[in-house]
Amino acid sequence: MYVNGTLLISPRGTSVQITDLLAGGTRSFTVAAFDAAGNVSAPSAPLSVTTPPVADTAAPTTPTGLSASAITPTSVILSWGAATDNVGVTGYRVYRDGTLVASPASTSVSITGLSASTVYSFTVSAFDAAGNISALSAPLSVTTPPPPDTAAPTTPTGLAASAVTPTSLTLSWGAAADNVAVTGYRVYRDGTLVASPASTSVSITGLSASTSYSFTVSAFDAAGNASTPSAPLSVTTPPPPDTTAPTTPTGLAASAVTPTSLTLSWGAATDNVGVTGYRVYVNGTLVVSSSSTSVQITDLTPGFTRSFTVSAVDAAGNVSAPSAPLPVTTPPLADTTAPATPTGLAASALTLTSLTLSWSPATDNVGVTGYRVYRDGTLVASPSGTSVSITGLLAGTLYSFTVSAFDAAGNVSAPSAALPVTTLLLPPPPYDPQVQWQAGMETGDLGQWTEKVNTGYADSVAVTAASAGIPAHSGAWVMKQSVIRPSGVVEASGTRMARYPEIDALAKAGTTFYYSWWDFFPTALSYDASGWYNHWQIASNDASNNGTPVWALGFNRSANTMWLGWGPNGSV
């Protein structure tokens, strides 16, 4: 048994089963007989046999890329990508809103009979010869357009011009209405289309100065329908701009000058069109604009110099060059305010006959010119600074100093607090070898003295000079004597301070000795014609201890003059 001329099988009988053939294929079969000797007959007439194909159960793939084109109010063309199949795609089925409307063999189809302004959902599936159908494609939503628009928009109204210059202007108008929508506007100048804006305003350029133009505007929609033109608007462009500045003002002068104001005036400027005003500057800064050729300037600072200029301006904003500057000095205000009282008056560099005074600067509304220094109420110096050297003083003398400030207007401050100052004492005499003893009251207390004897009507105590309000002399201590005389008692003898041993020794040796002291009387002494006051006295005692003779230094009973008395019998 041969298949297509090739030995396939050698059966013993006259029939045989052939297997493992390919489905759907055509083959040519022949048969020959052979004997035991190997002799083979001629092959039989060929038999052509076609095996049927295998049953097809595989559906095509789902179509993809479904899209719409050429959409009109009543039709649309759908197209998609080709599906595939194991045998072959026979055709496609197109559904509208789930209803089969077409079965094309290709991948596109025209759908007609649609309604305008309607939404449709389309799907497509593929099928093969065995009747296998693919899944539906993704749905495609298509909205048919409305019927053709033949209605024109309404006519624009309210056409107006603004921002008119010699070469341009801006046109604006009220929006037109349309059954569908206004797409834009067409603007005509003297009947010629010059602009097609989408909005309700437009800038028109390229115009000529001093020229009259007629403008109209119409609206149009997407279907090309155009409205009738608006009512015409006549616009005349202005002449070319004025670029010529006025002439420079001259003759600038000031009058009625006060500490805080003045009046400026000048000659009128000229212009090719017309001067509309003037600008006045102070030190280069604009302070006032005037339509006339004079102006009053106020709120000035007294006593100050300023430079004034004036320029002219026209309606086009052209400004002339500034005039020649005019310097003006306002007078100062009358000064009636005195400086503040100087404080901190202090003395330094104190000597026997001089000292230096210093104080804190005083203040004034205008300025302090100088100071006046008084010694015991008498003017002794007028420095411009805050210190001065005072000379010509007496040694060991108490002075009272004050200082006041004055300004250029002659206003004088109140005097400062008084400063008491005592000049230094003359230095003690050179050391004398004959001096055998000395006691300084200001360097210690009363314990330096051998004896203190009170009368019962007076007493002395050692106190510091500062606590007693007494100027220090050469140390810190003083002897303060207090009178404690009761009423009706005549005598009020003071305290007697004695230093016996040294004085006695010096006297017996016949040695010359010195006696010095100082007294301070804060109040006047008072005693009658029979009274007296002794500063010191020195006495010697006889064998019976009676005091004789005696020397005394004190005030005279009349005229309070000093006197030195001698009493050979122990009484002066």
VEXZAVEX-299743 format. One record per residue (C-alpha): residue number from 1; residue in one letter; z, x, y. Coordinates in steps of 0.05 Angstrom, whole numbers, padded with zeros to 5 digits. Layout:
BEGIN
[r NUM,"A",[Z,X,Y]] ...
//
This chain:
BEGIN
[r 1,"M",[00000,00000,00000]] [r 2,"Y",[-00024,00029,00065]] [r 3,"V",[-00003,00010,00137]] [r 4,"N",[-00053,00031,00189]] [r 5,"G",[-00083,00079,00136]] [r 6,"T",[-00017,00111,00118]] [r 7,"L",[00013,00104,00048]] [r 8,"L",[00074,00061,00056]] [r 9,"I",[00095,00042,-00015]] [r 10,"S",[00070,00043,-00089]] [r 11,"P",[00093,-00021,-00125]] [r 12,"R",[00078,-00034,-00199]] [r 13,"G",[00063,-00108,-00189]] [r 14,"T",[00015,-00145,-00145]] [r 15,"S",[00064,-00161,-00090]] [r 16,"V",[00113,-00123,-00047]] [r 17,"Q",[00162,-00137,00010]] [r 18,"I",[00153,-00095,00073]] [r 19,"T",[00215,-00086,00117]] [r 20,"D",[00237,-00047,00178]] [r 21,"L",[00176,-00069,00218]] [r 22,"L",[00178,-00072,00294]] [r 23,"A",[00181,-00142,00322]] [r 24,"G",[00121,-00166,00360]] [r 25,"G",[00075,-00111,00333]] [r 26,"T",[00006,-00117,00300]] [r 27,"R",[-00010,-00074,00238]] [r 28,"S",[-00069,-00065,00190]] [r 29,"F",[-00052,-00068,00115]] [r 30,"T",[-00097,-00045,00056]] [r 31,"V",[-00082,-00038,-00019]] [r 32,"A",[-00114,00007,-00075]] [r 33,"A",[-00102,00009,-00150]] [r 34,"F",[-00092,00073,-00191]] [r 35,"D",[-00085,00088,-00265]] [r 36,"A",[-00045,00136,-00307]] [r 37,"A",[-00099,00188,-00299]] [r 38,"G",[-00090,00185,-00224]] [r 39,"N",[-00156,00151,-00210]] [r 40,"V",[-00152,00108,-00146]] [r 41,"S",[-00195,00050,-00129]] [r 42,"A",[-00228,00038,-00062]] [r 43,"P",[-00180,00005,-00012]] [r 44,"S",[-00181,-00070,-00005]] [r 45,"A",[-00208,-00105,00057]] [r 46,"P",[-00157,-00093,00114]] [r 47,"L",[-00107,-00147,00131]] [r 48,"S",[-00083,-00151,00203]] [r 49,"V",[-00013,-00179,00211]] [r 50,"T",[00026,-00189,00276]] [r 51,"T",[00101,-00195,00269]] [r 52,"P",[00133,-00245,00316]] [r 53,"P",[00177,-00218,00372]] [r 54,"V",[00253,-00219,00372]] [r 55,"A",[00283,-00281,00408]] [r 56,"D",[00296,-00265,00485]] [r 57,"T",[00366,-00286,00510]] [r 58,"A",[00377,-00237,00568]] [r 59,"A",[00373,-00268,00638]] [r 60,"P",[00340,-00229,00696]] [r 61,"T",[00384,-00194,00748]] [r 62,"T",[00408,-00232,00809]] [r 63,"P",[00360,-00227,00868]] [r 64,"T",[00389,-00190,00929]] [r 65,"G",[00372,-00181,01003]] [r 66,"L",[00357,-00254,01017]] [r 67,"S",[00334,-00259,01090]] [r 68,"A",[00299,-00307,01137]] [r 69,"S",[00242,-00296,01186]] [r 70,"A",[00193,-00336,01227]] [r 71,"I",[00246,-00389,01240]] [r 72,"T",[00220,-00450,01276]] [r 73,"P",[00252,-00517,01288]] [r 74,"T",[00219,-00543,01223]] [r 75,"S",[00205,-00482,01179]] [r 76,"V",[00228,-00414,01156]] [r 77,"I",[00202,-00358,01112]] [r 78,"L",[00251,-00331,01061]] [r 79,"S",[00244,-00263,01027]] [r 80,"W",[00286,-00223,00978]] [r 81,"G",[00286,-00162,00934]] [r 82,"A",[00253,-00167,00865]] [r 83,"A",[00298,-00180,00805]] [r 84,"T",[00289,-00143,00738]] [r 85,"D",[00287,-00168,00666]] [r 86,"N",[00288,-00138,00596]] [r 87,"V",[00221,-00171,00582]] [r 88,"G",[00195,-00192,00650]] [r 89,"V",[00211,-00237,00709]] [r 90,"T",[00166,-00298,00708]] [r 91,"G",[00186,-00328,00776]] [r 92,"Y",[00241,-00350,00824]] [r 93,"R",[00275,-00414,00842]] [r 94,"V",[00295,-00427,00915]] [r 95,"Y",[00351,-00476,00932]] [r 96,"R",[00367,-00508,00999]] [r 97,"D",[00438,-00534,01003]] [r 98,"G",[00439,-00531,00927]] [r 99,"T",[00374,-00569,00917]] [r 100,"L",[00313,-00535,00885]] [r 101,"V",[00258,-00535,00938]] [r 102,"A",[00209,-00481,00913]] [r 103,"S",[00192,-00439,00851]] [r 104,"P",[00149,-00382,00875]] [r 105,"A",[00125,-00326,00829]] [r 106,"S",[00132,-00275,00885]] [r 107,"T",[00192,-00252,00927]] [r 108,"S",[00178,-00295,00988]] [r 109,"V",[00166,-00367,01004]] [r 110,"S",[00154,-00412,01065]] [r 111,"I",[00202,-00470,01070]] [r 112,"T",[00178,-00528,01112]] [r 113,"G",[00201,-00598,01129]] [r 114,"L",[00265,-00574,01162]] [r 115,"S",[00301,-00609,01219]] [r 116,"A",[00311,-00575,01287]] [r 117,"S",[00380,-00550,01307]] [r 118,"T",[00405,-00556,01236]] [r 119,"V",[00445,-00508,01193]] [r 120,"Y",[00419,-00496,01122]] [r 121,"S",[00446,-00454,01064]] [r 122,"F",[00394,-00420,01020]] [r 123,"T",[00401,-00386,00951]] [r 124,"V",[00350,-00357,00901]] [r 125,"S",[00352,-00342,00826]] [r 126,"A",[00302,-00308,00779]] [r 127,"F",[00277,-00333,00710]] [r 128,"D",[00237,-00304,00652]] [r 129,"A",[00187,-00332,00600]] [r 130,"A",[00243,-00348,00552]] [r 131,"G",[00275,-00393,00604]] [r 132,"N",[00333,-00346,00619]] [r 133,"I",[00357,-00356,00693]] [r 134,"S",[00396,-00305,00734]] [r 135,"A",[00457,-00321,00775]] [r 136,"L",[00446,-00347,00846]] [r 137,"S",[00439,-00297,00902]] [r 138,"A",[00490,-00294,00958]] [r 139,"P",[00479,-00354,01003]] [r 140,"L",[00440,-00344,01068]] [r 141,"S",[00458,-00390,01127]] [r 142,"V",[00400,-00407,01173]] [r 143,"T",[00402,-00450,01235]] [r 144,"T",[00336,-00478,01259]] [r 145,"P",[00324,-00474,01334]] [r 146,"P",[00322,-00535,01378]] [r 147,"P",[00256,-00567,01396]] [r 148,"P",[00213,-00531,01448]] [r 149,"D",[00243,-00531,01520]] [r 150,"T",[00196,-00561,01571]] [r 151,"A",[00247,-00579,01625]] [r 152,"A",[00248,-00534,01687]] [r 153,"P",[00315,-00514,01720]] [r 154,"T",[00338,-00548,01784]] [r 155,"T",[00318,-00519,01851]] [r 156,"P",[00367,-00467,01878]] [r 157,"T",[00403,-00487,01943]] [r 158,"G",[00445,-00454,01996]] [r 159,"L",[00399,-00393,02006]] [r 160,"A",[00433,-00348,02057]] [r 161,"A",[00428,-00276,02083]] [r 162,"S",[00484,-00225,02095]] [r 163,"A",[00492,-00151,02108]] [r 164,"V",[00429,-00153,02150]] [r 165,"T",[00407,-00083,02173]] [r 166,"P",[00342,-00060,02205]] [r 167,"T",[00314,-00044,02135]] [r 168,"S",[00353,-00086,02085]] [r 169,"L",[00393,-00149,02073]] [r 170,"T",[00430,-00186,02017]] [r 171,"L",[00407,-00256,01995]] [r 172,"S",[00453,-00304,01958]] [r 173,"W",[00447,-00377,01935]] [r 174,"G",[00479,-00431,01894]] [r 175,"A",[00468,-00429,01819]] [r 176,"A",[00413,-00474,01790]] [r 177,"A",[00424,-00517,01728]] [r 178,"D",[00381,-00525,01665]] [r 179,"N",[00381,-00568,01603]] [r 180,"V",[00388,-00504,01561]] [r 181,"A",[00406,-00446,01608]] [r 182,"V",[00380,-00411,01670]] [r 183,"T",[00355,-00342,01651]] [r 184,"G",[00343,-00314,01721]] [r 185,"Y",[00314,-00323,01790]] [r 186,"R",[00251,-00303,01827]] [r 187,"V",[00257,-00283,01900]] [r 188,"Y",[00196,-00287,01945]] [r 189,"R",[00186,-00255,02013]] [r 190,"D",[00132,-00288,02053]] [r 191,"G",[00106,-00318,01987]] [r 192,"T",[00105,-00251,01949]] [r 193,"L",[00151,-00240,01889]] [r 194,"V",[00198,-00182,01908]] [r 195,"A",[00256,-00189,01858]] [r 196,"S",[00277,-00223,01793]] [r 197,"P",[00353,-00218,01789]] [r 198,"A",[00394,-00250,01734]] [r 199,"S",[00451,-00268,01782]] [r 200,"T",[00454,-00309,01846]] [r 201,"S",[00449,-00251,01895]] [r 202,"V",[00402,-00193,01907]] [r 203,"S",[00394,-00135,01956]] [r 204,"I",[00326,-00132,01990]] [r 205,"T",[00306,-00064,02017]] [r 206,"G",[00244,-00033,02048]] [r 207,"L",[00243,-00081,02108]] [r 208,"S",[00219,-00064,02178]] [r 209,"A",[00265,-00067,02239]] [r 210,"S",[00257,-00125,02289]] [r 211,"T",[00214,-00165,02239]] [r 212,"S",[00218,-00238,02218]] [r 213,"Y",[00214,-00254,02144]] [r 214,"S",[00213,-00319,02104]] [r 215,"F",[00249,-00319,02037]] [r 216,"T",[00249,-00370,01980]] [r 217,"V",[00280,-00369,01910]] [r 218,"S",[00265,-00406,01845]] [r 219,"A",[00301,-00409,01778]] [r 220,"F",[00270,-00400,01709]] [r 221,"D",[00294,-00408,01637]] [r 222,"A",[00281,-00373,01571]] [r 223,"A",[00222,-00420,01556]] [r 224,"G",[00188,-00397,01620]] [r 225,"N",[00200,-00462,01657]] [r 226,"A",[00207,-00448,01732]] [r 227,"S",[00239,-00492,01785]] [r 228,"T",[00206,-00509,01851]] [r 229,"P",[00222,-00458,01906]] [r 230,"S",[00282,-00467,01950]] [r 231,"A",[00279,-00486,02023]] [r 232,"P",[00253,-00424,02061]] [r 233,"L",[00303,-00380,02097]] [r 234,"S",[00278,-00344,02160]] [r 235,"V",[00312,-00277,02174]] [r 236,"T",[00297,-00229,02231]] [r 237,"T",[00319,-00157,02220]] [r 238,"P",[00356,-00123,02278]] [r 239,"P",[00327,-00067,02319]] [r 240,"P",[00337,00006,02297]] [r 241,"P",[00409,00033,02303]] [r 242,"D",[00435,00063,02368]] [r 243,"T",[00451,00137,02357]] [r 244,"T",[00458,00158,02430]] [r 245,"A",[00530,00172,02452]] [r 246,"P",[00554,00154,02522]] [r 247,"T",[00562,00208,02574]] [r 248,"T",[00628,00246,02579]] [r 249,"P",[00679,00214,02626]] [r 250,"T",[00697,00256,02687]] [r 251,"G",[00751,00258,02740]] [r 252,"L",[00810,00248,02693]] [r 253,"A",[00873,00245,02736]] [r 254,"A",[00947,00225,02728]] [r 255,"S",[00988,00183,02776]] [r 256,"A",[01055,00146,02778]] [r 257,"V",[01086,00201,02734]] [r 258,"T",[01157,00186,02712]] [r 259,"P",[01201,00219,02660]] [r 260,"T",[01175,00171,02607]] [r 261,"S",[01108,00143,02632]] [r 262,"L",[01046,00157,02674]] [r 263,"T",[00979,00125,02692]] [r 264,"L",[00912,00158,02674]] [r 265,"S",[00847,00141,02709]] [r 266,"W",[00775,00169,02705]] [r 267,"G",[00704,00157,02727]] [r 268,"A",[00661,00109,02686]] [r 269,"A",[00614,00137,02633]] [r 270,"T",[00542,00112,02622]] [r 271,"D",[00504,00095,02558]] [r 272,"N",[00432,00077,02538]] [r 273,"V",[00457,00008,02515]] [r 274,"G",[00526,00000,02545]] [r 275,"V",[00596,00031,02544]] [r 276,"T",[00645,-00015,02507]] [r 277,"G",[00709,00024,02517]] [r 278,"Y",[00747,00089,02522]] [r 279,"R",[00793,00128,02476]] [r 280,"V",[00852,00167,02505]] [r 281,"Y",[00880,00227,02467]] [r 282,"V",[00947,00263,02475]] [r 283,"N",[00945,00334,02447]] [r 284,"G",[00884,00314,02407]] [r 285,"T",[00914,00251,02377]] [r 286,"L",[00887,00182,02394]] [r 287,"V",[00942,00141,02428]] [r 288,"V",[00906,00083,02462]] [r 289,"S",[00838,00050,02469]] [r 290,"S",[00821,00016,02535]] [r 291,"S",[00762,-00025,02559]] [r 292,"S",[00774,-00003,02631]] [r 293,"T",[00775,00065,02666]] [r 294,"S",[00851,00068,02672]] [r 295,"V",[00910,00061,02626]] [r 296,"Q",[00986,00067,02628]] [r 297,"I",[01019,00114,02578]] [r 298,"T",[01092,00099,02561]] [r 299,"D",[01146,00123,02514]] [r 300,"L",[01137,00195,02534]] [r 301,"T",[01190,00249,02526]] [r 302,"P",[01220,00272,02592]] [r 303,"G",[01210,00344,02613]] [r 304,"F",[01152,00356,02566]] [r 305,"T",[01080,00380,02578]] [r 306,"R",[01021,00345,02545]] [r 307,"S",[00946,00352,02546]] [r 308,"F",[00906,00289,02558]] [r 309,"T",[00831,00277,02544]] [r 310,"V",[00788,00214,02545]] [r 311,"S",[00721,00197,02511]] [r 312,"A",[00674,00138,02517]] [r 313,"V",[00649,00094,02460]] [r 314,"D",[00592,00043,02453]] [r 315,"A",[00581,-00018,02409]] [r 316,"A",[00546,00025,02356]] [r 317,"G",[00608,00069,02349]] [r 318,"N",[00577,00129,02384]] [r 319,"V",[00631,00170,02417]] [r 320,"S",[00621,00217,02476]] [r 321,"A",[00648,00288,02479]] [r 322,"P",[00720,00290,02505]] [r 323,"S",[00733,00299,02579]] [r 324,"A",[00761,00363,02607]] [r 325,"P",[00835,00366,02586]] [r 326,"L",[00888,00346,02637]] [r 327,"P",[00956,00378,02627]] [r 328,"V",[01014,00335,02653]] [r 329,"T",[01088,00352,02653]] [r 330,"T",[01136,00293,02657]] [r 331,"P",[01199,00306,02698]] [r 332,"P",[01266,00310,02661]] [r 333,"L",[01315,00252,02662]] [r 334,"A",[01375,00258,02709]] [r 335,"D",[01430,00290,02668]] [r 336,"T",[01499,00260,02679]] [r 337,"T",[01531,00278,02613]] [r 338,"A",[01581,00335,02613]] [r 339,"P",[01583,00385,02556]] [r 340,"A",[01636,00378,02502]] [r 341,"T",[01702,00413,02514]] [r 342,"P",[01702,00484,02486]] [r 343,"T",[01749,00495,02427]] [r 344,"G",[01778,00554,02389]] [r 345,"L",[01798,00595,02451]] [r 346,"A",[01828,00660,02426]] [r 347,"A",[01846,00728,02453]] [r 348,"S",[01830,00796,02423]] [r 349,"A",[01828,00869,02444]] [r 350,"L",[01894,00860,02482]] [r 351,"T",[01914,00919,02525]] [r 352,"L",[01963,00930,02583]] [r 353,"T",[01913,00906,02635]] [r 354,"S",[01856,00871,02598]] [r 355,"L",[01837,00827,02540]] [r 356,"T",[01776,00793,02511]] [r 357,"L",[01771,00718,02506]] [r 358,"S",[01724,00682,02457]] [r 359,"W",[01713,00609,02439]] [r 360,"S",[01667,00564,02399]] [r 361,"P",[01602,00542,02432]] [r 362,"A",[01604,00475,02467]] [r 363,"T",[01548,00424,02458]] [r 364,"D",[01509,00385,02510]] [r 365,"N",[01455,00330,02510]] [r 366,"V",[01408,00378,02545]] [r 367,"G",[01438,00447,02539]] [r 368,"V",[01499,00487,02559]] [r 369,"T",[01483,00535,02616]] [r 370,"G",[01549,00574,02618]] [r 371,"Y",[01625,00573,02618]] [r 372,"R",[01680,00579,02670]] [r 373,"V",[01743,00617,02652]] [r 374,"Y",[01808,00603,02689]] [r 375,"R",[01871,00646,02691]] [r 376,"D",[01932,00606,02712]] [r 377,"G",[01885,00554,02741]] [r 378,"T",[01842,00603,02781]] [r 379,"L",[01769,00616,02764]] [r 380,"V",[01761,00688,02742]] [r 381,"A",[01695,00690,02704]] [r 382,"S",[01631,00650,02691]] [r 383,"P",[01597,00679,02629]] [r 384,"S",[01535,00650,02597]] [r 385,"G",[01560,00668,02527]] [r 386,"T",[01622,00649,02488]] [r 387,"S",[01663,00711,02503]] [r 388,"V",[01685,00750,02564]] [r 389,"S",[01727,00811,02581]] [r 390,"I",[01784,00797,02630]] [r 391,"T",[01810,00858,02668]] [r 392,"G",[01857,00873,02726]] [r 393,"L",[01918,00843,02690]] [r 394,"L",[01990,00866,02696]] [r 395,"A",[02025,00897,02637]] [r 396,"G",[02078,00855,02601]] [r 397,"T",[02056,00792,02638]] [r 398,"L",[02047,00722,02611]] [r 399,"Y",[01981,00688,02631]] [r 400,"S",[01952,00620,02614]] [r 401,"F",[01877,00617,02602]] [r 402,"T",[01830,00557,02597]] [r 403,"V",[01754,00552,02592]] [r 404,"S",[01705,00496,02609]] [r 405,"A",[01629,00489,02597]] [r 406,"F",[01577,00469,02647]] [r 407,"D",[01502,00451,02644]] [r 408,"A",[01442,00460,02689]] [r 409,"A",[01456,00393,02723]] [r 410,"G",[01525,00417,02744]] [r 411,"N",[01563,00373,02695]] [r 412,"V",[01629,00407,02675]] [r 413,"S",[01669,00394,02612]] [r 414,"A",[01744,00382,02610]] [r 415,"P",[01782,00448,02605]] [r 416,"S",[01800,00473,02536]] [r 417,"A",[01871,00474,02510]] [r 418,"A",[01910,00528,02548]] [r 419,"L",[01919,00594,02513]] [r 420,"P",[01983,00633,02533]] [r 421,"V",[01974,00708,02528]] [r 422,"T",[02024,00764,02546]] [r 423,"T",[01994,00831,02561]] [r 424,"L",[02023,00892,02527]] [r 425,"L",[02084,00928,02556]] [r 426,"L",[02080,00997,02585]] [r 427,"P",[02096,01047,02530]] [r 428,"P",[02168,01074,02531]] [r 429,"P",[02181,01139,02568]] [r 430,"P",[02171,01203,02530]] [r 431,"Y",[02227,01223,02484]] [r 432,"D",[02285,01253,02522]] [r 433,"P",[02330,01300,02481]] [r 434,"Q",[02389,01274,02521]] [r 435,"V",[02381,01205,02492]] [r 436,"Q",[02430,01202,02434]] [r 437,"W",[02428,01129,02415]] [r 438,"Q",[02385,01067,02424]] [r 439,"A",[02385,00996,02397]] [r 440,"G",[02326,00950,02398]] [r 441,"M",[02345,00876,02399]] [r 442,"E",[02276,00855,02377]] [r 443,"T",[02277,00897,02314]] [r 444,"G",[02341,00871,02284]] [r 445,"D",[02397,00822,02297]] [r 446,"L",[02464,00824,02332]] [r 447,"G",[02494,00866,02276]] [r 448,"Q",[02469,00928,02313]] [r 449,"W",[02523,00918,02365]] [r 450,"T",[02596,00941,02356]] [r 451,"E",[02626,00878,02386]] [r 452,"K",[02606,00810,02410]] [r 453,"V",[02656,00775,02456]] [r 454,"N",[02648,00703,02478]] [r 455,"T",[02685,00670,02536]] [r 456,"G",[02690,00605,02499]] [r 457,"Y",[02639,00574,02546]] [r 458,"A",[02578,00610,02522]] [r 459,"D",[02550,00641,02458]] [r 460,"S",[02492,00685,02436]] [r 461,"V",[02455,00684,02371]] [r 462,"A",[02396,00725,02345]] [r 463,"V",[02334,00683,02335]] [r 464,"T",[02260,00698,02327]] [r 465,"A",[02219,00696,02390]] [r 466,"A",[02171,00647,02358]] [r 467,"S",[02226,00596,02342]] [r 468,"A",[02252,00600,02413]] [r 469,"G",[02183,00592,02444]] [r 470,"I",[02190,00660,02478]] [r 471,"P",[02131,00709,02481]] [r 472,"A",[02143,00768,02435]] [r 473,"H",[02156,00833,02472]] [r 474,"S",[02157,00890,02423]] [r 475,"G",[02186,00858,02361]] [r 476,"A",[02205,00792,02330]] [r 477,"W",[02278,00780,02351]] [r 478,"V",[02312,00759,02416]] [r 479,"M",[02383,00742,02435]] [r 480,"K",[02388,00669,02454]] [r 481,"Q",[02447,00653,02500]] [r 482,"S",[02474,00582,02504]] [r 483,"V",[02521,00556,02557]] [r 484,"I",[02573,00510,02527]] [r 485,"R",[02615,00500,02589]] [r 486,"P",[02653,00434,02589]] [r 487,"S",[02652,00390,02650]] [r 488,"G",[02698,00414,02705]] [r 489,"V",[02702,00486,02681]] [r 490,"V",[02678,00534,02734]] [r 491,"E",[02667,00597,02695]] [r 492,"A",[02613,00601,02643]] [r 493,"S",[02612,00675,02628]] [r 494,"G",[02561,00695,02577]] [r 495,"T",[02569,00735,02514]] [r 496,"R",[02588,00807,02521]] [r 497,"M",[02554,00854,02473]] [r 498,"A",[02589,00922,02467]] [r 499,"R",[02570,00989,02437]] [r 500,"Y",[02632,01032,02448]] [r 501,"P",[02629,01095,02405]] [r 502,"E",[02563,01123,02429]] [r 503,"I",[02573,01104,02502]] [r 504,"D",[02644,01133,02500]] [r 505,"A",[02621,01198,02470]] [r 506,"L",[02564,01206,02520]] [r 507,"A",[02609,01191,02578]] [r 508,"K",[02663,01239,02557]] [r 509,"A",[02612,01293,02547]] [r 510,"G",[02584,01281,02617]] [r 511,"T",[02515,01267,02588]] [r 512,"T",[02463,01229,02627]] [r 513,"F",[02440,01166,02589]] [r 514,"Y",[02389,01111,02601]] [r 515,"Y",[02396,01037,02595]] [r 516,"S",[02336,00990,02590]] [r 517,"W",[02327,00916,02570]] [r 518,"W",[02286,00855,02586]] [r 519,"D",[02306,00783,02600]] [r 520,"F",[02267,00718,02593]] [r 521,"F",[02288,00656,02631]] [r 522,"P",[02251,00594,02607]] [r 523,"T",[02287,00552,02660]] [r 524,"A",[02316,00569,02728]] [r 525,"L",[02387,00595,02733]] [r 526,"S",[02436,00552,02772]] [r 527,"Y",[02502,00574,02802]] [r 528,"D",[02538,00564,02868]] [r 529,"A",[02552,00613,02925]] [r 530,"S",[02614,00640,02890]] [r 531,"G",[02581,00649,02823]] [r 532,"W",[02541,00708,02796]] [r 533,"Y",[02499,00732,02738]] [r 534,"N",[02504,00802,02711]] [r 535,"H",[02451,00833,02667]] [r 536,"W",[02497,00889,02644]] [r 537,"Q",[02558,00927,02663]] [r 538,"I",[02590,00991,02640]] [r 539,"A",[02664,01005,02646]] [r 540,"S",[02716,01057,02624]] [r 541,"N",[02788,01044,02606]] [r 542,"D",[02849,01083,02630]] [r 543,"A",[02908,01104,02588]] [r 544,"S",[02936,01034,02592]] [r 545,"N",[02868,01007,02568]] [r 546,"N",[02853,00977,02636]] [r 547,"G",[02780,00975,02654]] [r 548,"T",[02766,01020,02712]] [r 549,"P",[02720,01038,02743]] [r 550,"V",[02661,00990,02729]] [r 551,"W",[02587,00988,02744]] [r 552,"A",[02548,00922,02742]] [r 553,"L",[02475,00901,02752]] [r 554,"G",[02461,00828,02767]] [r 555,"F",[02434,00775,02814]] [r 556,"N",[02460,00772,02885]] [r 557,"R",[02499,00711,02903]] [r 558,"S",[02448,00694,02955]] [r 559,"A",[02372,00693,02950]] [r 560,"N",[02376,00714,02876]] [r 561,"T",[02360,00786,02892]] [r 562,"M",[02380,00842,02846]] [r 563,"W",[02442,00883,02863]] [r 564,"L",[02480,00941,02833]] [r 565,"G",[02555,00938,02843]] [r 566,"W",[02612,00990,02835]] [r 567,"G",[02684,00973,02825]] [r 568,"P",[02733,01031,02823]] [r 569,"N",[02789,00986,02800]] [r 570,"G",[02753,00951,02743]] [r 571,"S",[02728,00894,02785]] [r 572,"V",[02661,00885,02820]] 
//
